[in-house]
Amino acid sequence: MLPFCQNRVTIAKMRGITVKLPEATLRQLRQEARATGRSVAALIRERVEALPRRGSRSVYDITSDLAGSVAGNREPATNKRRRFARS
């Protein structure tokens, strides 16, 4: 199905959902909507679309360049206190 076009603005077909938010969050969204002249729904859509997608970089991918950059003891972490000793 082709998107609806009105006044040269393309509107993609969207489905609605209900989102329950804390009052403080909704108040902040309403204030931002008034200040920017946008709807609360548009602000929420923008934030949802900005979330990282599945398959995006992992924590390892993001921090792998840091491996080996910290000096310290090369032995694995151990707890040598007697009460944790295996029997």
C-alpha positions in Angstrom: 0.0 0.0 0.0 1.3 3.4 -0.9 1.6 6.0 1.9 -1.0 8.7 2.0 0.2 12.1 0.5 -1.4 15.4 1.5 0.1 18.8 0.7 3.3 17.2 -0.4 3.8 15.6 3.0 4.0 11.8 2.9 2.3 10.1 5.9 3.2 6.5 6.4 0.5 4.1 7.6 0.8 3.8 11.3 -1.0 1.8 14.0 -1.8 3.1 17.4 -0.7 1.9 20.8 -1.4 3.0 24.4 1.5 4.0 26.6 1.1 4.6 30.3 3.6 7.1 31.7 4.2 8.6 35.1 2.6 12.0 35.5 6.0 13.7 35.8 7.2 12.2 32.5 3.9 13.2 30.7 4.2 16.7 32.1 7.7 17.0 30.7 6.6 15.7 27.3 3.7 18.2 27.2 6.0 21.1 28.1 8.5 20.1 25.4 5.7 19.6 22.9 4.4 23.2 23.6 7.9 24.6 23.4 8.7 22.9 20.1 5.3 23.1 18.5 5.2 19.3 18.0 2.8 16.7 19.3 3.5 14.5 22.3 3.0 11.5 20.0 5.7 12.9 17.6 8.1 13.2 20.5 7.5 9.7 21.7 7.9 8.3 18.1 11.2 10.1 17.8 12.5 8.7 21.0 11.3 5.1 20.2 12.9 5.3 16.8 16.2 6.5 18.3 16.5 3.4 20.5 19.3 1.0 19.6 18.1 -1.8 17.3 18.6 -5.5 17.9 21.9 -6.6 16.4 23.5 -3.2 17.1 26.9 -3.2 18.6 27.4 -5.2 21.8 29.1 -3.9 25.0 32.2 -5.9 23.9 32.2 -4.3 20.5 32.0 -0.8 22.1 34.8 -1.5 24.7 37.1 -4.0 22.9 39.6 -1.2 22.2 40.1 -0.8 25.9 41.2 -4.4 26.5 44.7 -4.4 27.9 44.8 -0.6 28.5 44.6 -1.0 32.3 47.7 -2.0 34.3 47.3 -4.5 37.1 47.9 -8.0 38.3 47.6 -10.6 35.6 46.3 -13.3 38.0 42.6 -14.0 37.9 40.6 -12.5 40.7 40.5 -14.8 43.7 39.2 -14.6 47.2 41.8 -16.2 49.4 39.9 -15.7 52.6 39.4 -19.1 54.4 35.7 -18.9 54.8 35.2 -19.0 51.0 37.6 -21.9 50.5 36.2 -25.0 48.8 36.1 -28.0 51.0 
